Amino acid sequence: MRAHHAELVLEIEDKSGEQAGEPLHWRFPIEGFVDGNSSAKAPVFEFSTPAREVLKDKLEIRLAGLSEAVKDEAFTHEILAPMPERAMIKKCLHITARSDTIVDARTPLVFDVVFEPLKVFRSKVDFVINKSSGGRWRFELMVRTCSLRTSGSEARERLHLTDTSPPRPPRVQPCVHKDCP
């Protein structure tokens, strides 16, 4: 599993016969990575919680295709989210590695996950692990929230906290039961 690097150079010269000076150059870096789990079906990790609640969980990942010779090698990780939800996911999903080295091929990488969404949404994000000597693994995370879990009294308390209008007198409805005087 390696990373390959190249550079594409585009050059334009003025062929009109006028002396326009130096030709124009554009340089485009090209980076090629092999995803370590592209041959096997990688698992999809799901994290779900009601809005405005905190989910703390542990994520264990085994890196497929890792050589037995790998010992104590550094790695980095990143979350790649779709553009519409990127800012929101950056605020509510935090994944922290318990160690920044790959111990060996058999020991899973362990991460602490904190998911604390403020509103209801659902999104797929990529969780990418990059090995320092080359190698890249991409895993799909499904993050979703459901509606806010509240009891009747909590909902009334929230209404009182957010409602700034003066209190209204209760509506009196006539009793229609035969037991009423």
C-alpha positions in Angstrom: 0.0 0.0 0.0 1.8 3.0 -1.2 1.2 6.6 -2.2 2.4 7.7 -5.6 3.1 11.3 -6.6 3.5 12.9 -10.0 3.2 16.4 -11.4 1.4 17.4 -14.6 2.9 20.4 -16.3 0.9 22.3 -18.9 2.8 24.9 -20.9 1.5 27.4 -23.5 3.7 29.3 -25.9 2.6 32.2 -28.0 2.7 31.0 -31.7 1.4 34.3 -33.2 5.0 35.5 -33.9 4.9 38.3 -31.4 7.4 38.3 -28.6 5.1 37.9 -25.6 7.8 36.8 -23.2 8.0 33.6 -21.3 5.5 30.8 -21.9 2.8 30.2 -19.3 3.2 27.2 -17.0 0.6 25.5 -14.9 1.6 22.7 -12.5 -0.9 20.2 -11.1 0.2 17.8 -8.4 -1.2 14.3 -8.7 -1.3 12.0 -5.7 -2.4 8.4 -6.0 -3.4 6.3 -3.0 -4.4 2.7 -2.7 -7.3 2.2 -0.3 -6.3 -0.7 1.9 -9.9 -2.1 2.2 -10.8 -1.7 -1.5 -10.7 -5.5 -2.2 -12.8 -6.5 0.8 -16.1 -5.2 1.9 -15.3 -2.8 4.7 -17.7 -2.5 7.6 -20.0 0.5 8.0 -19.9 1.9 11.5 -23.1 3.5 12.7 -23.5 6.1 15.4 -27.0 7.3 16.4 -28.4 9.4 19.2 -31.3 11.8 19.8 -30.6 15.4 19.1 -29.1 17.4 22.0 -27.8 14.3 23.7 -24.2 13.1 23.9 -23.1 9.7 22.6 -19.8 8.5 23.8 -18.6 5.3 22.2 -15.5 3.3 21.3 -14.5 2.5 17.7 -12.2 -0.5 17.0 -10.7 -0.9 13.5 -8.5 -3.6 12.1 -6.5 -2.6 9.0 -7.0 -5.1 6.3 -3.9 -6.1 4.3 -1.4 -4.7 6.8 1.9 -6.5 6.6 3.1 -8.5 9.5 6.4 -6.6 9.4 4.6 -3.3 10.5 5.5 -2.5 14.1 5.1 0.7 16.0 4.3 2.9 12.9 2.7 6.3 13.1 -0.7 7.0 11.5 -3.1 9.9 11.2 -6.8 10.0 10.7 -9.4 12.4 9.3 -13.1 12.7 8.8 -14.2 13.6 5.3 -17.8 14.9 5.2 -20.0 16.0 2.4 -19.9 19.8 1.8 -23.5 20.6 2.9 -23.0 19.0 6.3 -19.2 19.5 6.7 -19.4 22.5 9.2 -22.1 20.8 11.3 -20.3 17.5 11.4 -17.1 19.2 12.4 -18.8 20.6 15.4 -20.7 17.5 16.6 -18.5 14.5 15.7 -15.1 14.1 17.4 -13.0 11.0 17.0 -9.8 10.8 19.0 -7.2 8.0 18.7 -6.1 6.4 22.0 -2.7 5.9 20.5 -1.0 7.5 17.4 0.9 4.3 16.4 0.0 1.0 14.8 1.4 -1.6 17.3 1.3 -4.5 14.9 -0.9 -6.1 12.2 -3.2 -7.9 14.6 -3.9 -5.2 17.1 -6.9 -3.0 16.2 -6.7 0.7 16.4 -8.9 2.1 19.1 -10.7 5.5 18.9 -12.9 7.4 21.3 -16.0 8.8 19.6 -18.1 11.7 20.9 -21.2 12.5 18.9 -23.3 15.5 20.2 -25.7 16.7 17.5 -27.9 19.7 18.1 -30.4 19.0 15.4 -31.9 16.1 13.6 -29.9 15.0 10.5 -28.5 11.9 8.8 -25.2 11.7 6.8 -22.5 9.3 5.6 -19.0 10.4 6.2 -15.6 8.8 5.4 -13.2 8.0 8.1 -9.7 7.8 6.6 -6.6 6.3 8.2 -3.2 7.2 6.7 -0.1 5.2 7.6 3.1 7.3 7.7 5.1 5.1 5.3 2.2 4.9 2.8 -1.1 3.2 3.0 -4.6 4.5 3.3 -7.8 2.9 4.6 -11.2 4.4 4.1 -14.2 3.4 6.3 -17.8 4.6 6.0 -19.5 6.1 9.1 -23.2 6.6 9.2 -24.1 9.3 11.7 -27.8 10.0 12.4 -30.0 11.7 14.9 -33.6 11.2 15.8 -36.0 13.7 17.3 -35.3 15.1 20.7 -36.4 12.8 23.5 -38.4 14.7 26.0 -41.1 14.0 28.5 -44.2 16.2 28.8 -42.8 18.1 31.8 -39.4 18.7 30.1 -41.2 20.0 27.0 -43.2 22.4 29.2 -40.1 23.6 31.0 -38.4 24.3 27.7 -41.4 26.2 26.5 -41.4 28.3 29.7 -37.7 29.0 29.3 -38.0 30.1 25.7 -41.4 31.9 25.8 -41.0 35.6 26.7 -44.6 36.6 26.2 -46.7 37.3 29.4 -48.6 34.3 30.7 -52.1 33.8 29.4 -55.0 32.9 31.7 -56.1 29.3 31.4 -59.0 28.7 29.1 -62.1 27.5 30.9 -64.1 24.9 29.1 -67.6 23.9 30.3 -67.9 20.4 31.7 -70.0 18.0 29.7 -69.9 15.0 32.0 -73.1 13.9 33.7 -71.2 14.0 37.1 -70.5 17.7 37.0 -72.9 20.0 39.0 
